[in-house]
Amino acid sequence: MSGKRSLRLAIPNGSLQEPTVDLFCRAGYNMKVGGRSYYPIVADEEIECLLVRPQEQPRYVQDGLIDLGVTGYDWVRETQSNVIEVMEMVYSKVSRRPTRWVLVVPDASPVRTVSDLAGKRVATEIVRLTREFLERNNVQALVEYSYGATEVKPPLLADAIVDATETGTSLRANGLRIIETVLESTPRLIASPQAWADEWKRQKIEDIALMLKGAMAAEGKVWLSMNALRTNLDAVLAILPALDKPTVASLSDPAWVDITTIVDENVVRVIVPKLKKAGARGIVEYPLNKIIE
């Protein structure tokens, strides 16, 4: 027995698997997931990784079977699990918008408000949260667990559903209409109370969180570097939208300066022609993996 310590990390399988793996890779924790394997390989000998459905992660983390997991705020609320929320992780495979759990009915349904659901049947994966939502609205309805394919259940198998969406595109394509938002959810990095109380594991978790934050902060941003005559410096700086303030450094030729800054990638194509006209030369764009504040 080597006695080497390790942290058990759960990656969500399903729609969040690919963007989560990509985020960890950009944070420096390179992962490889085999086609049929539920145990990703991580380029960190202190991390033991496995794939676990996000719906199941909170209770496994609560019980200490998993030290650190990535799941949605919705599933933490639905399971009422006692976990440590380390950080919010704003990313997804579709957009950076939160996932919305919405109350939905068919376009032809007479239901227009939540109160119209009294005595009706509602199908959903988040039974507890849906019941709480209806109770807050003083509505009594039958709420049933949906084992999948929730969108196809109304109007034959349910009068309404509560389903997850980011853009609403799929719901509209299936002839469904949103009545109200039940809950907004984003992914969270969660830790077990047992791991959080362990000094070594807590430090490891905080290190991972720091690197993940850096990777998320760098998403969609690039580093721009250029040279300019001092006489053109003010004109060049006026064009640059900086994360903080651009760095200006002297060059061996005192008439010239080097300028570096971080900008949103989507503005580069707009500002580079302007920078060149303002006198910037040797403009170079670098990709960024992390920005550590």
C-alpha positions in Angstrom: 0.0 0.0 0.0 1.5 3.3 -1.1 -0.8 5.4 1.1 -1.1 8.0 -1.6 -4.2 10.1 -1.3 -6.7 10.8 -4.0 -9.8 12.8 -4.6 -12.9 11.1 -6.2 -14.3 13.4 -8.9 -17.6 12.8 -10.7 -18.1 14.2 -14.2 -21.8 14.4 -15.4 -22.5 12.1 -18.2 -25.2 13.1 -20.7 -25.5 16.6 -22.3 -23.0 18.2 -19.9 -20.3 15.6 -20.3 -18.5 17.0 -23.3 -18.4 20.7 -22.2 -17.4 19.6 -18.7 -14.5 17.5 -19.9 -13.5 20.3 -22.2 -13.5 22.8 -19.3 -11.3 20.6 -17.2 -8.9 20.1 -20.1 -8.6 23.9 -20.5 -8.1 24.2 -16.8 -5.1 21.9 -17.1 -6.7 18.6 -16.0 -6.5 16.8 -19.3 -9.1 14.0 -19.5 -9.7 11.2 -21.9 -13.0 9.3 -21.9 -13.1 5.9 -23.5 -16.0 5.0 -25.8 -17.6 2.5 -23.3 -15.7 3.4 -20.1 -17.3 5.2 -17.2 -13.8 6.0 -15.8 -12.1 8.9 -17.6 -8.3 9.1 -17.4 -7.1 12.3 -15.8 -3.6 13.7 -16.1 -3.4 14.0 -12.3 -2.5 11.0 -10.3 -4.3 12.5 -7.3 -7.7 12.5 -9.0 -9.9 9.4 -9.4 -12.6 10.2 -12.0 -15.9 8.5 -12.9 -19.0 9.4 -14.9 -22.2 9.8 -12.9 -25.6 11.1 -14.0 -26.1 14.6 -12.6 -29.4 13.6 -11.1 -27.6 11.1 -8.9 -24.6 13.1 -7.9 -25.9 15.2 -5.0 -26.9 12.2 -2.8 -23.6 10.4 -3.6 -21.7 13.6 -2.7 -23.7 14.1 0.4 -22.9 10.5 1.6 -19.2 11.0 0.9 -19.1 8.3 -1.8 -18.0 11.1 -4.2 -15.7 13.9 -2.9 -16.4 16.4 -5.7 -19.0 16.5 -8.4 -20.5 18.7 -11.2 -24.3 18.8 -11.2 -27.1 21.3 -11.6 -28.5 23.6 -9.0 -31.8 22.0 -9.9 -30.7 18.5 -8.8 -29.3 19.8 -5.5 -32.6 21.4 -4.8 -34.7 18.5 -6.0 -32.8 15.9 -3.9 -32.5 18.3 -0.9 -28.9 17.0 -0.5 -26.6 18.4 2.1 -23.5 19.4 0.0 -21.0 22.2 -0.1 -21.5 24.4 -3.1 -18.0 25.4 -4.1 -18.7 27.5 -7.2 -21.2 28.2 -9.9 -20.0 27.0 -13.4 -21.6 29.1 -16.1 -21.2 27.0 -19.3 -23.2 24.6 -21.4 -23.3 22.8 -24.7 -25.8 25.2 -26.2 -25.4 28.6 -24.6 -24.2 30.4 -21.5 -27.7 31.0 -20.4 -29.2 29.1 -17.4 -31.3 26.0 -17.9 -34.9 26.8 -17.3 -37.4 24.4 -15.9 -40.7 25.6 -17.5 -44.3 24.7 -17.1 -45.5 23.7 -20.6 -48.8 22.9 -22.3 -49.7 22.1 -25.9 -50.4 25.1 -28.1 -54.1 24.1 -28.4 -54.5 23.7 -24.6 -57.1 25.9 -22.8 -54.6 26.3 -19.9 -53.3 29.9 -19.8 -52.2 30.3 -16.2 -50.9 28.1 -13.4 -54.3 28.2 -11.7 -55.9 26.5 -14.7 -54.0 23.3 -13.8 -56.1 22.6 -10.8 -57.1 18.9 -10.9 -54.9 18.3 -13.9 -52.0 15.8 -14.5 -48.4 17.2 -14.7 -45.5 15.0 -15.8 -41.9 15.9 -14.9 -38.5 14.7 -13.7 -38.4 17.3 -10.9 -41.4 16.1 -8.9 -40.6 17.7 -5.6 -39.8 21.2 -7.1 -43.0 21.0 -9.2 -45.1 20.2 -6.2 -43.5 23.1 -4.3 -44.2 25.4 -7.2 -47.8 24.4 -7.4 -48.3 24.8 -3.7 -46.8 28.3 -3.8 -49.5 29.1 -6.4 -52.2 27.4 -4.3 -52.9 24.8 -7.0 -53.7 21.1 -6.4 -52.7 18.9 -9.3 -51.4 15.3 -9.8 -47.7 15.4 -10.3 -46.1 12.3 -11.8 -42.5 11.3 -12.4 -41.5 11.2 -16.1 -38.9 8.6 -17.0 -37.9 10.5 -20.2 -39.4 11.7 -23.5 -41.4 14.2 -21.4 -42.2 16.4 -24.4 -44.3 13.7 -26.1 -46.7 13.2 -23.1 -49.1 16.0 -23.6 -52.0 16.0 -24.3 -52.6 12.2 -24.2 -50.6 11.2 -21.1 -50.5 14.5 -19.3 -52.2 17.9 -19.4 -48.9 19.7 -18.8 -45.3 19.0 -18.3 -42.4 20.7 -16.5 -39.3 20.3 -18.6 -35.8 21.7 -19.0 -34.8 24.0 -21.8 -32.2 26.6 -22.6 -33.6 28.1 -25.8 -37.1 26.8 -26.0 -36.5 25.8 -29.6 -37.3 22.1 -29.1 -40.5 22.8 -27.2 -41.8 25.1 -29.9 -40.9 22.6 -32.5 -43.1 20.0 -30.7 -46.1 22.3 -30.6 -45.7 23.3 -26.9 -46.2 26.6 -25.2 -44.5 27.9 -22.1 -46.8 29.1 -19.3 -44.2 30.0 -16.6 -40.7 29.4 -15.4 -40.5 27.1 -12.4 -36.7 27.3 -11.7 -33.5 28.5 -13.3 -30.5 26.4 -12.9 -26.8 26.5 -13.7 -24.1 23.8 -13.1 -22.4 23.8 -9.7 -19.2 22.3 -8.4 -20.2 20.5 -5.2 -18.2 18.9 -2.5 -19.1 16.4 0.2 -19.0 17.8 3.8 -16.6 15.0 4.6 -14.1 16.0 1.9 -14.5 19.7 2.8 -13.6 18.9 6.4 -10.5 17.1 5.3 -7.6 19.5 5.0 -5.8 17.8 2.1 -9.0 17.3 0.1 -10.3 20.8 0.7 -7.0 22.3 -0.6 -7.2 20.0 -3.6 -10.8 21.1 -4.3 -9.9 24.8 -3.9 -7.0 24.4 -6.3 -9.3 22.7 -8.9 -11.9 25.5 -8.4 -9.3 28.2 -9.0 -8.1 26.6 -12.2 -11.7 26.1 -13.4 -12.5 29.7 -12.7 -9.4 30.8 -14.7 -10.5 28.6 -17.7 -14.1 30.0 -17.6 -12.8 33.6 -17.3 -10.6 33.0 -20.5 -13.4 31.7 -22.6 -14.0 33.8 -25.6 -11.0 36.1 -24.9 -7.6 36.5 -26.6 -4.4 38.3 -25.9 -3.4 41.0 -28.4 0.1 42.3 -28.7 1.3 45.1 -31.0 4.0 47.8 -31.5 3.3 51.5 -32.1 5.2 54.7 -32.3 4.8 56.8 -29.1 3.3 59.5 -31.2 0.5 57.1 -32.1 0.0 55.6 -28.6 -3.1 57.6 -27.6 -4.8 56.9 -30.9 -4.1 53.1 -30.5 -5.2 53.0 -26.8 -8.4 54.7 -27.6 -9.5 51.8 -29.8 -8.6 49.0 -27.3 -11.4 47.7 -25.0 -9.3 46.2 -22.2 -10.0 43.7 -19.5 -8.1 46.1 -17.2 -5.7 48.7 -18.7 -3.4 47.8 -21.6 0.2 47.2 -20.7 2.6 49.6 -22.4 6.3 48.8 -22.3 9.3 50.5 -23.8 11.3 48.9 -26.6 15.0 49.1 -27.5 14.1 51.9 -29.8 12.7 54.7 -27.5 10.4 56.0 -30.3 8.4 52.7 -30.1 6.4 50.9 -27.4 4.9 47.4 -27.1 1.2 47.2 -26.2 -0.5 44.1 -24.8 -4.1 43.6 -23.7 -6.9 41.1 -23.3 -10.0 41.5 -25.4 -13.1 39.6 -26.4 -12.3 37.4 -29.4 -15.4 38.5 -31.3 -14.2 42.2 -31.4 -10.8 41.4 -32.9 -12.0 41.4 -36.5 -13.5 44.9 -35.8 -10.7 46.6 -34.0 -7.6 45.2 -35.8 -8.2 47.2 -39.1 -8.7 50.3 -36.9 -5.6 49.6 -34.9 -3.5 49.3 -38.1 -4.9 52.6 -39.4 -4.1 54.2 -36.1 -0.5 53.1 -36.5 -0.2 49.8 -34.7 2.3 47.3 -36.3 3.2 43.7 -35.7 -0.3 42.9 -34.3 -0.4 39.3 -33.0 -3.3 37.4 -31.5 -2.7 34.7 -28.9 -5.3 32.2 -27.7 -5.9 32.1 -23.9 -6.6 29.0 -21.7 -6.8 30.7 -18.3 -7.1 34.1 -16.7 -6.4 33.9 -12.9 -7.6 37.0 -11.1 
